[in-house]
Amino acid sequence: MRAIVTGGAGFIGSALCRWLVAHLGWNVVNVDKLTYAANLSSLAPIADRPNYAFVEADICDRSKMDEAFRAYQPNAVMHLAAESHVDRSITGSAEFIRTNVLGAHTLLESARVYWDGLSGEARDRFRFLHVSTDEVYGSLGKTGLFTEETAYAPRSPYSASKAASDHIVMAWSETYGLPTLISNCSNNYGPFHFPEKLIPLIIVNALHGNSLPVYGDGQNVRDWLYVDDHVKALVAILTQGRPGETYNVGGRNERTNLQVVERICDLVDSHAGPLANGQRRRSLITFVADRPGHDRRYAIDATKLERELGWRAEETFESGLERTVIWFLANEAWWRPLHQHARQRLGLVAA
C-alpha cells in the first residue's frame, strides 16, 4: 500500500504513521503543515525508514496537493489534518473553517482529479478515508448512543467545521463517485498527546502540583478511545469498509470528566509519589467556569464497525490510562517544550 496521511505530525496522525510504517510495512507520505500542535519528534521512531516520507505543506494549497499525488501515486488517502481543539475554535473560528472545510475541499478535488486519471485495478483499489469526530452529532441526554444514522447537530465552531467537511465528503462520493469513507470517533487519548487536551494537561499539571481545572460541575461525559485502538480501526475501515459508508469508532468507555481527573490523580500519586507536602493530588482539583456550549454527553455505538469489520477495542480505559500516565512521566523531554501552549485558559467569550 502507498498512502498519503494528512496531519501525520499530530497526535492521532503520528500514531497512524508509526503503525502503518513500522508494523504494516506500508509506504507512507506524511503531509503536514506543522502548526503549533504538530511535533516531528513523535515520528522519530520511523523518520529514517525507507518507506516513510514527509512533505511540509498546507492542505489548502492545491498545487502542492496535486504535486503530492503526482509524485507519490497513492492507493489511498487517510485525511486527518484538522484544527481540533474546541476551546480554540470558540475564540478563533476562522482557522477551523479554513483548514477543516476549505482544506477538505481542496484535498478532495486533488484526489478526484488524480483518481479520474487512474484506470483498471489502480482505479478500483483507490480509497479516500476522511477521519472525523463524534462531536458532529451534538449532545446526548443521560441515555442513548450515537449511531451512523444519528442526525448531525454540531454545537461548537469546531464540530460545525467537521460536520461541514463530512457533508462535503459525502457529496463528492455521490456526485463524482469518488470512493470515500468516513469515520467518526470518540475522544482519543494516549502517548504523544498534545498537552492542551484534558488527559495530558491534567497529567502534566498533577505531576508538578499545579491546579487541576475541571469545567462546570465535572459531570460532562465522554467515551474514551485509546489511540492505538483507533489507528487499527482506521486501517480496518480503509481496507475492508464499503465506499460511501460511515463507521463510528468508540471505546465503550464512558466517564465523567471528574472521574477521569480523579483517576489521573490517583495514578500519578501511585507512580510519582504524593506531593511534597504529603497531600494527594485530588486536593488540586478546582472547578472553573464552564466552556460555552459545552456538550453534556457523548457515547458511540461501534456495533457496525465491530460486526462488519471485526474490530474490537483492545485497551480498557483503566489499562490505557495507566499506560498513558506512565508514558508522560517518562517522557518529559517530549512534552515540556509544548506545555507553554497549554498554560492559558482558552475558550472563554466576553459577555
Residue pairs with C-beta under 8 A, 6 or more apart in sequence:
1 20
1 24
1 26
1 27
1 75
1 76
2 26
2 27
2 28
2 29
2 72
2 73
2 74
2 75
2 76
3 20
3 26
3 27
3 28
3 29
3 74
3 75
3 76
3 77
3 78
3 238
4 28
4 29
4 31
4 68
4 69
4 72
4 74
4 76
4 77
4 78
5 13
5 16
5 17
5 20
5 28
5 29
5 30
5 31
5 78
5 80
6 13
6 31
6 32
6 59
6 77
6 78
6 79
6 80
6 81
6 107
7 13
7 31
7 32
7 38
7 79
7 80
7 81
7 82
8 14
8 16
8 17
8 28
8 30
8 31
8 32
8 43
8 54
8 80
9 30
9 32
9 34
9 38
9 39
9 40
9 42
9 43
9 54
10 32
10 37
10 38
10 80
10 81
10 84
10 194
11 37
11 42
11 188
11 190
11 192
11 193
11 194
11 227
12 80
12 131
12 188
12 227
12 230
12 231
13 30
13 32
13 80
13 81
14 39
14 42
14 43
14 192
15 190
15 191
15 192
15 227
15 228
15 230
15 231
16 78
16 80
16 231
16 234
17 28
17 30
17 43
17 46
17 52
18 43
18 45
18 46
19 228
19 231
19 232
19 235
20 26
20 28
20 235
21 28
21 46
21 49
21 51
21 52
22 45
22 46
22 49
24 235
25 51
26 51
27 51
27 52
27 72
28 51
28 52
28 53
29 53
29 54
29 55
29 68
29 72
29 74
30 43
30 52
30 53
30 54
30 55
31 55
31 57
31 59
31 65
31 68
31 81
32 38
32 54
32 55
32 56
32 57
32 81
33 56
33 57
33 58
33 59
33 81
34 40
34 56
35 83
36 341
37 84
37 85
37 194
37 196
37 341
39 192
39 194
39 334
39 338
40 47
40 54
41 334
42 192
42 334
43 52
43 54
46 52
47 54
53 72
55 64
55 68
57 64
57 65
57 68
58 64
58 103
59 65
59 79
59 81
59 99
59 103
59 104
59 106
59 107
60 98
60 99
60 102
60 103
60 106
61 106
62 106
62 109
62 110
65 106
65 107
65 110
66 110
66 113
66 114
68 110
69 110
69 111
69 113
69 114
70 114
74 126
75 122
75 125
75 126
75 127
76 126
76 127
76 128
76 129
76 238
77 107
77 111
77 127
77 128
77 129
78 129
78 131
78 234
78 238
79 104
79 107
79 128
79 129
79 130
79 131
80 131
81 99
81 103
81 107
82 99
82 100
82 103
82 161
82 162
82 165
83 89
83 95
83 96
83 99
83 100
83 158
83 161
84 133
84 158
85 158
85 196
85 197
85 346
86 135
86 156
86 158
86 159
86 291
86 347
87 196
87 291
87 345
87 346
87 347
88 96
88 158
88 346
88 347
89 96
89 156
89 157
89 158
89 161
90 156
90 157
90 291
90 292
90 293
90 346
90 347
90 348
90 349
91 346
91 347
91 348
91 349
93 157
93 161
96 157
96 158
96 161
97 157
97 161
97 164
99 161
100 158
100 161
100 162
100 164
100 165
101 161
101 164
101 165
101 168
104 130
104 165
104 168
104 169
105 165
105 168
108 128
108 168
108 169
108 172
108 178
108 180
111 128
111 178
112 172
112 176
112 178
115 123
115 126
115 178
115 179
118 126
126 179
127 179
127 180
127 181
127 238
127 243
128 169
128 178
128 179
128 180
128 181
129 180
129 181
129 182
129 183
129 234
129 237
129 238
129 241
130 165
130 166
130 169
130 180
130 181
130 182
130 183
131 183
131 185
131 234
132 162
132 165
132 166
132 182
132 183
132 184
132 185
133 159
133 162
133 184
133 185
134 146
134 184
134 185
134 186
134 223
134 248
134 250
134 298
134 300
135 154
135 155
135 156
135 158
135 159
135 162
135 295
135 298
136 152
136 154
136 159
136 162
136 163
136 166
136 184
137 146
137 150
137 151
137 152
137 153
137 184
137 298
138 152
138 153
138 154
138 155
138 159
138 295
139 153
139 155
139 295
139 296
139 297
139 298
140 146
140 296
140 297
140 298
140 299
141 296
141 297
142 297
144 299
145 299
145 300
145 301
146 184
146 248
146 250
146 298
146 299
146 300
146 301
147 248
147 301
147 303
147 304
148 184
148 245
148 246
148 247
148 248
148 304
152 163
152 166
152 167
154 160
154 162
154 163
155 293
155 295
156 293
156 295
166 182
166 184
166 246
169 180
169 182
170 180
170 182
172 178
172 180
173 179
173 180
173 243
173 244
174 244
179 243
179 244
180 243
180 244
181 237
181 238
181 241
181 242
181 243
181 244
181 245
181 246
181 247
182 245
182 246
182 247
183 233
183 234
183 237
183 246
183 247
183 248
183 249
184 246
184 247
184 248
184 249
184 300
185 225
185 230
185 233
185 248
185 249
185 250
185 300
186 222
186 223
186 224
186 225
186 249
186 250
186 251
186 298
186 299
186 300
187 198
187 222
187 223
187 224
187 225
187 298
188 224
188 225
188 226
188 227
188 230
189 197
189 199
189 200
189 224
189 225
189 226
189 227
189 320
189 321
189 324
190 226
190 227
190 228
190 320
190 323
190 324
190 327
191 227
191 323
191 324
191 327
191 328
191 331
192 227
192 334
193 199
193 200
193 227
193 324
194 200
194 338
194 341
194 342
195 201
195 203
195 204
195 335
195 338
195 339
195 341
195 342
196 341
196 342
196 346
198 257
198 260
198 261
199 260
199 264
199 321
199 324
200 324
200 328
200 335
201 342
202 212
202 260
202 261
202 264
202 265
203 264
203 268
203 324
203 325
203 328
203 329
204 328
204 335
204 339
204 342
205 211
205 212
205 284
206 212
206 264
206 265
206 268
206 281
206 284
207 268
207 272
207 328
207 329
209 275
209 276
209 281
209 284
210 284
211 284
211 286
212 261
212 265
212 281
212 284
212 285
212 286
213 286
213 287
213 288
213 345
214 257
214 258
214 261
214 285
214 286
214 287
214 288
215 257
215 287
215 288
215 289
215 290
215 291
215 294
216 287
216 289
216 290
216 291
216 294
217 258
217 287
218 256
218 257
218 258
218 261
218 287
219 256
219 257
219 258
219 296
220 256
220 257
220 294
220 295
220 296
220 297
221 254
221 255
221 256
221 257
221 296
221 297
221 298
221 299
222 254
222 255
222 257
222 260
222 297
222 298
223 250
223 251
223 252
223 253
223 254
223 298
223 299
223 300
224 251
224 253
224 254
224 255
224 260
224 317
224 320
224 321
225 249
225 250
225 251
225 253
225 300
225 313
226 251
226 313
226 314
226 315
226 320
226 323
228 314
228 315
229 251
229 313
229 314
229 315
229 320
230 249
232 311
232 314
233 247
233 249
233 305
233 311
234 249
236 305
236 309
236 310
236 311
237 247
237 249
237 305
237 309
240 308
240 309
240 310
241 247
241 308
241 309
247 304
247 305
247 308
247 309
248 300
248 301
248 302
248 304
248 305
249 300
249 302
249 305
249 311
250 299
250 300
250 301
250 302
250 313
251 300
251 313
251 315
251 317
252 300
252 302
252 313
253 313
253 316
253 317
254 297
254 299
255 263
255 317
258 285
260 321
261 285
262 282
262 285
263 318
263 321
264 321
264 325
265 280
265 281
265 282
265 284
265 285
266 280
266 281
266 282
267 321
267 322
267 325
268 281
268 325
268 329
269 280
269 281
271 325
271 326
271 329
272 329
274 280
274 281
275 281
275 283
275 284
288 345
289 348
291 347
292 347
292 348
292 349
302 311
302 313
305 311
306 312
315 323
328 335
